[in-house]
Amino acid sequence: RRRASDPRFVQVQFTGRPQEPMGRRKYWPIYEACQEYGLKVISHAFGSYGQPITGAGWPSFYLEDHVGPAQAMQANIISLVAEGVFDRFPDLKVVSVENGAGWLPSLMWRLDASWSLLREEVPHLQMAPSEYVRRHMWATTQPMEEPHQPHQFGEFIDHLGSLADHILFASDYPHWDADQPDEAFPVRLAPELEYKIYYGNAAALYGLGGTK
C-alpha cells in the first residue's frame, strides 16, 4: 500500500513456486490491496522458496526444470479458483508470466469436468472454473508451445475462444531462449489477433494509451 499510488508500480509479483499455493488465505491481504488500488498480480516462472518444480520432487536436469513452470502455474490457478479468491475479490486480475499458454484450454476442460463431479465440495464457487479463468487470468506467450504441424497452432487459438483477448506477447529478452517478435509464433496470425497479442490486450489490461 505504501507504493500503490506510485505510477511506476502496476503489479505485485509472486514467484512461480511460493511457499503455499496462491489461493491460500495468508495471501488474501495482498489481493485485497491489489484490488483496492487496481494493481495486477503476476506469477513469474521460477523462484522457489525451496519448493520443487514438480509434484514428484526435484528434477535431475535443467531440461526438466525448463519445462516445469507450467505445472506450478496450473496448480496455482486451480488453487485460486478452488479457494474462492475470485469470488472474494471480483476485480482481481492475475497474469501468468513465462509459463506458456498452450495448456490453458485443456486445464479449463479438466477443471470443469472435475468440478461437475465435486461441486458439492466447493459450494462457494458461483460459476464454472473455466469462467473464472476467462474473467480473471491473463498469460504471456513466452515460452510459446510450438507444435510440429503449424496448423495445430491455429487450432490452439480456436480453442482459446474469448481467452485470446487475454494473451500477451512477451519476449523474455535478454535471456538465451528469448523470442524474437517476428519469430514468436509458428504461423502468421490474423492481423486483428496479431494486434491484440502484441499490443492491444496489454494496453487494455494496464490502461496504456496509444493507437494502432
Secondary structure, DSSP 8 states (H G I E B T S, - for coil): --STT-TT--EEEEESS-SS-TTSGGGHHHHHHHHHHT-EEEEES---TT--SBTTB--SSHHHHHHTHHHHHHHHHHHHHHTTHHHH-TT--EEEESS-STTHHHHHHHHHHHHHHHGGG-TT--S-HHHHHHHHEEEE-SS----SSHHHHHHHHHHHGGGGGGEE----TTSTT---GGGSSSS---HHHHHIIIIIHHHHHHT-----
